[in-house]
Amino acid sequence: MADVVEPLTLSRGLGFNVMGGKEQNSPIYISRIIPGGVADRHGGLKRGDQLLSVNGVSVEGENHEKAVELLKQAIGSVKLIVRYTPKVLEEMEMRFDKQRNTRRRQ
């Protein structure tokens, strides 16, 4: 089930990081909430939330770059639709760490 996050009002940046995307064969997830940032102060987002849409534009099945661009273009009030799926985020992080370690050994 998806949650609508009440609109965040921005002055500069949303205060969270995302990971994933079509090129990584995974949904886009909130990987970090920056302490003291807009998202942290708002309290409506959690690490592990899957980002479904930004201001009515779906990011499901999109690449990482497009999602980041939509987030960067967001000005003023921003409406995010998310789904909380922490287990999938943990699996993604383990997979990315494994890939990173494999590349370092090469």
Protein Blocks (a to p, Z undefined) as FASTA:
>chain_A
ZZdddddddfbhjhiaceddjklopacddfbdcehiaklmnopacehiacfbgghiafeh
iafklmmmmmmmpghjadddddddfklmmmmmmmmmmmmmmmmmZZ
